[in-house]
Amino acid sequence: MEKGNKIIVDLGVKGKLLELATYPTIRKALNGKQNTPQCVRIREKALELGGMEIQPLNK
């Protein structure tokens, strides 16, 4: 999984991800700012629960 791609999820999915980490950690993982093993698990679980991965816009 690439660091830098943002994952968009519903608020209910973020609630389900709370069993893996806290909201600040989930936010950093979904924004693609960290690439720790815990963040990789969060990103994989978010995609399983219906999240969409989007490419960052180049400015």
Stockholm file with secondary structure:
# STOCKHOLM 1.0

chainA/1-59         MEKGNKIIVDLGVKGKLLELATYPTIRKALNGKQNTPQCVRIREKALELGGMEIQPLNK
#=GR chainA/1-59 SS CCTTCEEECCHHHHHHHTTTSCHHHHHHHHHTCCCCHHHHHHHHHHHHTTCEEECCCCC
#=GC SS_cons        CCTTCEEECCHHHHHHHTTTSCHHHHHHHHHTCCCCHHHHHHHHHHHHTTCEEECCCCC
//
